[in-house]
Amino acid sequence: MRAARHARLPRMRLLALETATLAGGAALLDDARLIGEVRLNIALTHSERLMVVVDRLLRDCGWDVASLGGLAVSIGPGSFTGLRVGAATAKGLALALEVPVAPVPTLDALAATLPFADAPVCPLLDARKGEVYCSLYRWTGGGMERQWEYLAVPPEVAAARLEAPVIVLGDGIAACRPHLARLGAGVREAGPVHSLPSPAVVGALGHAILAAGGGIPAERLAPLYLRPSEAELKARRA
């Protein structure tokens, strides 16, 4: 296998993709510095808009795609279709540019939108089918440290695992809110701006992965689903 062309450059231009939720977007970072970000929460599929967003962002920032030294992509859990689009786009670009990819778990990226939190942070994403995706994180001074495995569970199960004080965020809060009432004032909800993952945060986490040598070749990139897709379930029943 050929070595990634830009893997050891002292500085790196990075493209980050976030397609794990119905919203999504892209960001450009020059090392750890955010250059530009686009987030869209509109009724278009990621396959319709993602490359349009990437092309526009590169053009507006005056960057050429050939100058990219790495990619970061949110790998899930999240929307099965969105994750496939994001992974396929990242793979195609990484193969063409011969650059490494940083896979960023979506729950990690959502928790990282609340740095310096003074209480444990629980991101909750709507997983459909009566479940939420969740995990638990604590600020350690150097970043958000994950305390739980990644879970896909009913809202009442997620809420039952939590203890006060805790901060919750994400579009799965509504489903969990009735079950969180037992915690009273011990549970705090982050504002709407924290309801969805940020491409810029995906990029920041991806940059840290690449800087530590944790990037992977495009061929190894795979979404984190947590549960089988509807197509797989139908195939098993058949």
VMD Tcl script that draws the C-alpha trace (Angstrom):
set ca {
  {0.00 0.00 0.00}
  {1.33 3.46 -0.85}
  {2.04 5.80 2.05}
  {-0.34 8.75 2.34}
  {1.20 11.61 0.41}
  {0.65 14.32 3.03}
  {0.70 12.25 6.21}
  {3.91 13.76 7.64}
  {3.56 17.40 6.63}
  {4.22 19.70 9.64}
  {1.04 21.61 8.79}
  {-2.15 20.10 7.43}
  {-5.19 21.37 5.62}
  {-8.14 19.26 6.67}
  {-11.66 18.74 5.33}
  {-14.24 17.51 7.86}
  {-17.60 15.96 6.95}
  {-20.62 15.49 9.22}
  {-23.56 13.51 7.83}
  {-24.68 11.38 10.79}
  {-27.90 13.32 11.38}
  {-30.58 14.87 9.18}
  {-28.57 18.07 9.46}
  {-24.97 18.02 8.30}
  {-22.23 19.95 6.65}
  {-18.51 20.42 6.17}
  {-15.63 22.39 7.64}
  {-12.11 23.35 6.61}
  {-9.27 23.57 9.12}
  {-5.69 24.73 8.68}
  {-4.05 22.66 11.38}
  {-6.32 23.28 14.39}
  {-7.55 26.66 13.10}
  {-11.07 26.74 11.73}
  {-11.14 28.43 8.31}
  {-14.75 27.87 7.29}
  {-17.83 25.83 8.17}
  {-21.20 25.18 6.55}
  {-24.11 23.57 8.41}
  {-27.46 22.88 6.79}
  {-30.61 21.68 8.54}
  {-32.93 21.51 5.55}
  {-35.00 18.87 3.79}
  {-32.39 17.69 1.27}
  {-30.55 14.39 1.35}
  {-26.82 14.39 1.97}
  {-26.25 12.87 -1.46}
  {-27.92 15.96 -2.99}
  {-26.04 18.60 -1.04}
  {-22.75 17.33 0.43}
  {-20.42 17.80 -2.54}
  {-22.15 21.08 -3.41}
  {-21.35 22.28 0.12}
  {-17.75 21.05 -0.11}
  {-17.18 22.69 -3.50}
  {-18.66 25.99 -2.31}
  {-16.66 25.95 0.92}
  {-13.36 25.28 -0.88}
  {-14.11 28.04 -3.38}
  {-15.12 30.57 -0.74}
  {-11.97 29.84 1.30}
  {-9.75 30.00 -1.79}
  {-8.49 26.45 -1.33}
  {-7.81 23.84 -3.98}
  {-8.91 20.30 -3.14}
  {-5.40 19.08 -4.02}
  {-4.02 21.07 -1.07}
  {-5.87 18.91 1.47}
  {-3.61 16.81 3.66}
  {-6.26 14.78 5.44}
  {-9.95 14.19 6.00}
  {-12.11 13.73 9.06}
  {-15.56 12.19 8.95}
  {-18.26 11.53 11.52}
  {-18.72 7.73 11.48}
  {-21.80 7.37 13.67}
  {-23.91 6.20 15.25}
  {-26.55 8.05 13.32}
  {-28.63 7.92 10.16}
  {-27.67 4.82 8.19}
  {-28.09 6.58 4.86}
  {-26.26 9.70 5.99}
  {-23.34 7.68 7.35}
  {-23.01 5.77 4.08}
  {-22.95 9.01 2.08}
  {-20.34 10.57 4.36}
  {-18.12 7.49 4.39}
  {-18.34 7.04 0.61}
  {-17.49 10.70 0.01}
  {-14.54 10.59 2.41}
  {-13.27 7.36 0.86}
  {-13.47 8.71 -2.67}
  {-11.63 11.91 -1.81}
  {-9.01 10.16 0.32}
  {-8.25 7.63 -2.41}
  {-7.99 10.32 -5.07}
  {-5.78 12.57 -2.94}
  {-3.81 9.75 -1.27}
  {-4.39 11.20 2.21}
  {-5.34 9.59 5.54}
  {-8.80 9.70 7.09}
  {-9.63 10.32 10.76}
  {-12.81 8.45 11.81}
  {-14.63 10.47 14.50}
  {-17.47 8.87 16.51}
  {-20.50 11.13 16.35}
  {-21.28 10.99 20.07}
  {-17.69 12.06 20.82}
  {-18.13 15.06 18.53}
  {-21.45 16.02 20.11}
  {-20.04 15.83 23.64}
  {-17.02 17.89 22.58}
  {-19.29 20.84 21.78}
  {-19.39 21.36 25.58}
  {-15.73 21.70 26.59}
  {-14.92 22.56 30.22}
  {-18.27 21.14 31.38}
  {-18.59 21.15 35.18}
  {-20.70 17.97 35.22}
  {-20.86 14.71 33.24}
  {-22.19 15.19 29.70}
  {-24.61 12.76 28.04}
  {-25.23 13.24 24.30}
  {-28.58 11.82 23.18}
  {-29.34 11.29 19.50}
  {-32.69 10.14 18.12}
  {-32.10 6.61 16.80}
  {-35.71 6.11 15.63}
  {-37.55 2.85 16.34}
  {-38.09 3.91 19.97}
  {-34.40 4.21 20.84}
  {-31.71 6.81 21.40}
  {-27.96 6.65 20.84}
  {-26.04 7.75 23.90}
  {-22.85 7.66 25.94}
  {-21.43 9.56 28.93}
  {-18.40 11.86 29.10}
  {-16.44 13.82 31.70}
  {-14.13 16.79 31.18}
  {-10.66 15.78 32.35}
  {-8.77 18.99 31.62}
  {-7.41 17.64 28.37}
  {-10.66 16.74 26.66}
  {-13.92 14.85 27.04}
  {-13.23 11.34 28.35}
  {-15.83 8.68 27.53}
  {-17.22 6.77 30.54}
  {-19.68 4.40 28.84}
  {-19.71 2.28 25.73}
  {-21.73 3.58 22.77}
  {-25.34 2.52 23.28}
  {-28.59 2.21 21.31}
  {-31.28 1.83 23.97}
  {-34.86 2.91 24.75}
  {-35.11 6.41 26.27}
  {-36.15 5.07 29.67}
  {-33.06 2.84 29.81}
  {-30.76 5.73 28.92}
  {-32.36 7.96 31.57}
  {-32.20 5.23 34.23}
  {-28.41 5.03 33.84}
  {-27.91 8.72 34.61}
  {-27.23 10.31 37.99}
  {-27.36 13.96 38.99}
  {-25.70 16.25 38.22}
  {-25.62 15.69 34.46}
  {-25.83 17.80 31.31}
  {-27.79 16.36 28.37}
  {-27.71 17.53 24.77}
  {-28.83 16.36 21.36}
  {-32.02 15.79 19.42}
  {-32.87 12.76 21.58}
  {-33.61 14.88 24.66}
  {-37.34 15.14 23.89}
  {-37.80 11.38 24.00}
  {-35.87 11.12 27.28}
  {-37.31 14.18 29.05}
  {-40.24 12.40 30.77}
  {-37.84 9.80 32.20}
  {-35.30 12.42 33.32}
  {-37.86 14.16 35.56}
  {-36.73 12.05 38.53}
  {-33.40 13.93 38.53}
  {-35.15 17.26 39.05}
  {-32.81 20.24 38.97}
  {-29.87 17.84 38.78}
  {-30.28 17.51 35.03}
  {-29.49 20.46 32.75}
  {-30.30 20.68 29.05}
  {-27.81 22.33 26.72}
  {-29.28 24.87 24.32}
  {-30.55 24.20 20.77}
  {-27.18 25.14 19.24}
  {-25.84 21.94 20.82}
  {-28.61 19.70 19.51}
  {-26.59 18.44 16.53}
  {-22.92 17.60 15.89}
  {-20.70 20.30 14.42}
  {-18.49 19.69 11.36}
  {-15.93 22.05 12.94}
  {-15.76 19.89 16.08}
  {-15.47 16.76 13.93}
  {-12.55 18.50 12.25}
  {-10.89 19.43 15.55}
  {-11.14 15.88 16.85}
  {-10.00 14.54 13.49}
  {-6.98 16.83 13.49}
  {-5.97 15.50 16.91}
  {-6.30 11.92 15.64}
  {-4.16 12.63 12.58}
  {-1.57 14.58 14.57}
  {-1.18 11.56 16.86}
  {-0.72 9.23 13.89}
  {-4.16 7.66 14.24}
  {-5.36 8.24 10.68}
  {-6.39 5.24 8.62}
  {-6.30 4.49 4.88}
  {-9.57 4.98 3.06}
  {-10.04 1.24 2.56}
  {-10.44 0.72 6.31}
  {-13.08 3.39 6.87}
  {-16.38 1.93 8.09}
  {-19.47 3.48 9.72}
  {-20.34 2.75 13.35}
  {-23.93 1.53 13.19}
  {-24.50 -0.12 16.64}
  {-27.42 -2.10 15.26}
  {-28.30 -3.82 11.96}
  {-29.97 -1.83 9.20}
  {-33.56 -2.48 8.10}
  {-32.22 -4.15 4.95}
  {-30.09 -6.50 7.05}
  {-33.03 -7.34 9.31}
  {-35.20 -8.13 6.28}
  {-32.44 -10.33 4.84}
  {-32.18 -12.24 8.12}
  {-35.96 -12.78 8.25}
  {-35.90 -13.98 4.66}
}
mol new
graphics top color blue
foreach p $ca { graphics top sphere $p radius 0.5 }
foreach p [lrange $ca 0 end-1] q [lrange $ca 1 end] { graphics top cylinder $p $q radius 0.2 }
display resetview
